[in-house]
Amino acid sequence: MRRKATQSKSEPVVPAELLEQAKRAISPDRLTKAVKCSVCGADTTIAATEPLCWVCRRLKISAWREIEQQMPAQE
């Protein structure tokens, strides 16, 4: 059996200009500091007024929704 001849230089799948634009587009995201979640201590990159990881943020939103649904039932 013979091996297929390998090509020494192949064409790139993604053009170089497009690749450079993509790198520049995500570079500002990497400049954000890693912050610890104020509830569980997990790493988070979103530094808002209250630094929360995505799990704690979801739990907080869910708790707000539950409270809003219980309010009319109490009145």
N, C-alpha and C positions, 0 to 999 in steps of 0.2 A: 504494500500500500504506500502511496505517496501522499505527502502532506500538501495542502494547498499553499500556494505562495502567498505570503503575507504582504500587505501593502505597507510601505514604509511611512507614507503620509496620507492620512484620510481627511476628508472634509469635515469640519466641525458641524455638529447638528444644529447648534444655536449660533447665530451670528455674534461676532465679538462685540459689536455696538450694543446689541440687546442685552448681552451678558453684563456689560459694564453698567448699563442703566439699572439693571436689577440689583447689582451690588450697591450702587449709590442709593437706591430706594430703601434698602433695608438697613443701611449703615446708621441712620439717626436712631433707629430702634435699639441698636446695640449700645448706644451712648448713655442710655438711661441707667441709673444706679440700681443695683439690686437692693431692695428694701425688705426687711422682715415684716411679716404679717403681725399686726398688733394683737390678734387673738390667739393664733396657733403657733406663730413663730416660723412659718414656712417662708421660703424666698418668694418674693414677688417683685416685678419690675414696674408695676403701676403705682406711682406715688401720688395719690390723691390727698384730699384733706384727711382721710382716715385710711392708712395703708392696710388693705386687706388682700389676702390671696383670693383666687377665684372661687374656692370652695366656701370660704367664710362670707364672701360677698353674696353668693347665691343663697346661703342660709339666712343672711340678713334680709334679703329681698323676700324670701319665702315667709319669714316671720312677719314682715310688714304686711304682706298680703293676708295672712291669717288674722292679724289684728283688725285689718279693715273689714274683713268678712264677719268678724264676731261683733263689731261695734253696733250694727243695726239690730242684731238679735238681743242685745242687752237693753236697748231702749224700749 
